[in-house]
């Protein structure tokens, strides 16, 4: 029987060694036998993942894992030093890493909502330490546009736009448009927004509208987010004028205007012609009523005609009246300072009222006037370096929303 390949190579080892040391030689004619020996694959550490369900108690979920009771207690004890695990909510989760040789746990990571997570590690000498860490995030931009058919909310929600972005869109144009009263079928919107997500959990951490447009048959409204040199943030039109005005377009989200400003209206209860120096906004009882601007509360109390009434004094001689309220906002009393959009009461039908509504009026230097005709200057106009930087940003974002 002839020599095997392995014995042949061993017997002629010097020949093979010298041959392979020779330069410029073609070795392809030599038969190279494939090794049948497989290297053992490195075992990956075992990971046990537990998602907190509705009604779960964090410490009790540990008892359902591979952890011993002693280890579970030690982990819970250390974890509570950096985070209160009793406040866990459904959707939070934790992962336990086990050593593939010993089966002992080596790392415990708890991921609640937000950007922080909490890690408990065990050293080689079995010392357990807990610490707070920060997760990596990713920010993505999204663009959506559409045509109004039923309502702004309906069309935006149908396109998967996040709820807080829809609300932000409405808030941005709150000084120019009332999306319950002013929208029409055929109006269009366009929006560019960003969403910041936590990589590990894929949960949204924050979102922000970058640029927005709302177009009616007669006018186009645009808004661009900008942060000034002094740190002030806000939305501005394409000329650098703030969209925020001294007063809101309306003090509440209403269903309809049931009665306009008039110097001669037939009163529905008194049955005689008398002035109606305000605007009646029909809305369900309990609808929140907001202050249309910054100011100081000068009256909170009952009034025969207005019922429960709040009066707010604003800068430059303005005063606003909110009548027929069912109840007052939290902390609203005479002498308190309120901010624009702060809830100062809730729709009711106290006083002389045939149905639930807000009777809203405004005075300038002691005289009532029609709020629907007010022309308001912007609160801020960008100038200097801010204006130059803003115009550069507008050029970048205008095409995205047009």
PELINDA-V957286 format. One record per residue. N is the residue number from 1. RES is the residue in one letter. PHI is phi in whole degrees, 0 to 359 (NA if undefined). OMEGA is omega as a letter, one per 30 degrees, with the letter a starting at -180 (NA if undefined). Layout:
# PELINDA-V957286
n = {N	N}
res = {RES	RES}
phi = {PHI	PHI}
omega = {OMEGA	OMEGA}
This chain:
# PELINDA-V957286
n = {1	2	3	4	5	6	7	8	9	10	11	12	13	14	15	16	17	18	19	20	21	22	23	24	25	26	27	28	29	30	31	32	33	34	35	36	37	38	39	40	41	42	43	44	45	46	47	48	49	50	51	52	53	54	55	56	57	58	59	60	61	62	63	64	65	66	67	68	69	70	71	72	73	74	75	76	77	78	79	80	81	82	83	84	85	86	87	88	89	90	91	92	93	94	95	96	97	98	99	100	101	102	103	104	105	106	107	108	109	110	111	112	113	114	115	116	117	118	119	120	121	122	123	124	125	126	127	128	129	130	131	132	133	134	135	136	137	138	139	140	141	142	143	144	145	146	147	148	149	150	151	152	153	154	155	156	157	158	159	160	161	162	163	164	165	166	167	168	169	170	171	172	173	174	175	176	177	178	179	180	181	182	183	184	185	186	187	188	189	190	191	192	193	194	195	196	197	198	199	200	201	202	203	204	205	206	207	208	209	210	211	212	213	214	215	216	217	218	219	220	221	222	223	224	225	226	227	228	229	230	231	232	233	234	235	236	237	238	239	240	241	242	243	244	245	246	247	248	249	250	251	252	253	254	255	256	257	258	259	260	261	262	263	264	265	266	267	268	269	270	271	272	273	274	275	276	277	278	279	280	281	282	283	284	285	286	287	288	289	290	291	292	293	294	295	296	297	298	299	300	301	302	303	304	305	306	307	308	309	310	311	312	313	314	315	316	317	318	319	320	321	322	323	324	325	326	327	328	329	330	331	332	333	334	335	336	337	338	339	340	341	342	343	344	345	346	347	348	349	350	351	352	353	354	355	356	357	358	359	360	361	362	363	364	365	366	367	368	369	370	371	372	373	374	375	376	377	378	379	380	381	382	383	384	385	386	387	388	389	390	391	392	393	394	395	396	397	398	399	400	401	402}
res = {X	X	X	X	X	X	X	X	X	X	X	X	X	X	X	X	X	X	X	X	X	X	X	X	X	X	X	X	X	X	X	X	X	X	X	X	X	X	X	X	X	X	X	X	X	X	X	X	X	X	X	X	X	X	X	X	X	X	X	X	X	X	X	X	X	X	X	X	X	X	X	X	X	X	X	X	X	X	X	X	X	X	X	X	X	X	X	X	X	X	X	X	X	X	X	X	X	X	X	X	X	X	X	X	X	X	X	X	X	X	X	X	X	X	X	X	X	X	X	X	X	X	X	X	X	X	X	X	X	X	X	X	X	X	X	X	X	X	X	X	X	X	X	X	X	X	X	X	X	X	X	X	X	X	X	X	X	X	X	X	X	X	X	X	X	X	X	X	X	X	X	X	X	X	X	X	X	X	X	X	X	X	X	X	X	X	X	X	X	X	X	X	X	X	X	X	X	X	X	X	X	X	X	X	X	X	X	X	X	X	X	X	X	X	X	X	X	X	X	X	X	X	X	X	X	X	X	X	X	X	X	X	X	X	X	X	X	X	X	X	X	X	X	X	X	X	X	X	X	X	X	X	X	X	X	X	X	X	X	X	X	X	X	X	X	X	X	X	X	X	X	X	X	X	X	X	X	X	X	X	X	X	X	X	X	X	X	X	X	X	X	X	X	X	X	X	X	X	X	X	X	X	X	X	X	X	X	X	X	X	X	X	X	X	X	X	X	X	X	X	X	X	X	X	X	X	X	X	X	X	X	X	X	X	X	X	X	X	X	X	X	X	X	X	X	X	X	X	X	X	X	X	X	X	X	X	X	X	X	X	X	X	X	X	X	X	X	X	X	X	X	X	X	X	X	X	X	X	X	X	X	X	X	X	X	X	X	X	X	X	X	X	X	X	X	X	X	X	X	X	X	X}
phi = {NA	290	291	287	299	295	292	298	294	296	295	250	298	293	298	296	298	293	296	289	276	286	281	52	247	274	256	296	283	281	280	247	282	288	286	266	275	258	286	295	286	288	287	278	298	282	241	252	247	232	260	290	258	299	92	289	253	309	296	288	295	295	290	266	266	282	294	287	299	296	296	300	294	296	296	299	297	291	297	294	285	245	204	276	286	288	263	295	234	305	106	297	210	224	233	243	259	247	293	285	266	266	81	279	287	235	211	231	235	252	243	277	293	108	267	264	223	233	243	244	239	240	279	296	264	66	276	257	227	247	208	267	229	247	275	282	232	227	250	238	260	225	235	222	209	191	245	288	247	252	207	300	300	299	289	292	296	293	264	78	288	304	303	294	287	298	296	296	302	295	293	301	261	298	271	246	226	256	287	268	257	262	283	225	300	100	299	235	227	213	215	240	221	238	233	260	241	277	301	294	261	61	270	293	260	200	214	205	281	271	209	211	216	229	238	258	294	244	209	243	252	232	217	228	282	207	246	283	298	273	94	285	250	179	246	229	281	294	266	94	266	298	283	281	248	297	230	290	296	208	277	196	272	251	276	194	272	272	203	269	297	205	271	207	237	286	291	294	255	284	58	212	285	206	296	238	268	199	232	264	254	286	199	296	301	97	298	297	246	252	292	286	200	295	178	238	290	250	206	220	164	281	216	307	276	283	69	291	231	237	240	237	264	246	299	65	85	266	220	241	240	231	248	68	293	279	201	262	290	298	78	277	210	300	96	280	267	240	257	303	79	288	289	247	179	223	303	212	213	284	77	274	214	268	195	293	192	256	264	249	225	220	242	235	53	86	237	293	216	284	297	293	260	293	246	248	284	292	284	219	233	291	224	59	298	299	294	296	295	297	298	296	293	300	299	288	260	299	295	290	249	273}
omega = {a	l	l	a	a	a	l	a	a	a	a	a	a	l	a	a	a	a	a	l	l	a	l	l	l	a	a	a	a	l	l	a	l	l	l	a	l	l	l	l	l	a	l	l	l	l	l	a	l	l	l	l	l	l	l	l	a	a	l	l	l	a	a	a	l	a	l	l	l	l	l	l	l	l	a	a	a	a	a	l	a	l	l	a	l	a	l	a	l	a	l	l	l	l	l	a	a	l	a	l	a	a	l	l	l	a	l	a	a	a	l	l	l	a	a	l	a	a	l	a	l	a	a	l	l	l	a	a	l	l	l	l	a	l	l	a	l	l	l	l	a	l	l	l	a	a	a	l	l	l	l	a	a	a	l	a	a	l	l	l	a	a	a	l	l	l	l	l	l	a	a	a	a	a	a	a	l	a	l	a	a	a	l	l	a	l	l	l	l	a	l	a	l	l	l	a	l	a	a	a	a	l	l	a	l	l	a	l	l	l	a	l	l	a	l	l	a	a	l	l	l	l	l	l	a	l	a	a	a	l	l	l	l	l	a	l	a	l	a	l	l	l	a	l	a	a	l	l	l	a	a	l	a	l	a	l	a	l	a	l	a	l	l	a	l	a	a	a	a	l	l	a	l	a	l	a	l	l	l	l	l	a	l	l	a	l	a	l	a	l	a	a	l	l	l	l	a	l	l	a	a	l	a	a	a	a	l	a	l	l	a	l	a	l	l	l	a	l	l	a	a	a	l	a	l	l	a	l	a	l	a	l	a	l	l	l	l	l	l	a	l	l	a	l	a	a	l	l	l	a	l	a	l	a	a	l	l	l	a	l	l	l	l	a	l	a	l	l	a	a	a	a	a	l	a	l	l	l	a	l	a	l	l	a	l	a	l	l	a	a	l	l	a	l	a	a	a	a	a	a	a	NA}
